[in-house]
Amino acid sequence: MQTVDVGALSVSAYRPVAPDWIVEPLLEVAQRLRGARVIHLSATPYGGGVSELLRSAVPLYNDLGVRASWKIISGEPAFFAVTKKLHNALQGGTEPVTDADIRRYEETSRRNAEQLSADPDFADCDFVFVHDPQPAAVLSFADTRKARSVWRCHVDTSEPAPGVWDHLGKYVEHYDATVFTLPDFVPPTLARDRADIICPAIDPLSPKNMSLDDRTAHAVLNWIGIEPDRPLVTRCRGSTRGRTRSA
């Protein structure tokens, strides 16, 4: 199991872009949690919204005095092919998830649970956050009596393919809490009082969101085939709601 090196990041760097009414309550909450030990568990260190979120959040945890680390599960390509099917099926995809798929998913999750249990960071952690379906079953095979657990779902699971949530839900029900992006994304059979809603945020200081001069911006758009003088139709990733805007 890989631990991701996220470097350092200071909350003070956000002072120019974040107002005091956001920063000051954050510092107060962090003071109460100072010294707490947190693990985030996900499927990949690069690509996608989860990795972008954690590359910003984990170093900020540490700057605030919360001891945080980020772990990546391991598995063969066949395992990740199964999790891709699960991921799509939770969003209404129609490719069937077979009994053999579920067995492979559980076997790999069990191996990852053994690696997690042997990790010194896990032995004394207070909170474990598990992101999306890929590692969702891992804690079912690990001893989590010392830690509170949270499953964070970043995709639209409002209308999962029939039977798929039955498989995943039996693992999710063991978590102390669940977090979804929108109220509409909570699966119909999951009790609403067990689901919290946290909307995603954009890190204005990440390399992805750095300011570009007009010449560079137009060069990049031209390189990927976008004509900025024409209207654009865009769609937010992970949402069923389209948005239209002009460039």
Disulfide bonds with the S-S distance in Angstrom:
none
